[in-house]
Amino acid sequence: MNDADGVPVGGKRYSQLVDPRIGWPVEGLLSVSVAAAQAIVAGSVASIALLNQPADGLDWLEQCAVPYLAIDEKLNCHGHLKFQ
């Protein structure tokens, strides 16, 4: 999931993923990709990571022990998703 398709408003790009706790687009990690045997698992893990603050989202991804690639607001890459 990523914000590349977000909505630009007033010079700021807003995520298409809305935080259900506050009703506003999420902020923090720009993109999270997860590899899992089932798409529902990959999507759920990525969404939960995006709903958290960046450090908490990265901790969540590590705890899930799945291959992932996350990009933060400074465009730093995190994770260990390997393509073969």
Secondary structure as UniProt FT lines:
FT   TURN            4..5
FT   STRAND          7..9
FT   TURN            10..11
FT   STRAND          12..14
FT   STRAND          18..19
FT   TURN            20..23
FT   STRAND          24..25
FT   STRAND          31..34
FT   HELIX           39..51
FT   HELIX           54..64
FT   STRAND          68..71
FT   TURN            73..74
FT   STRAND          77..79
//
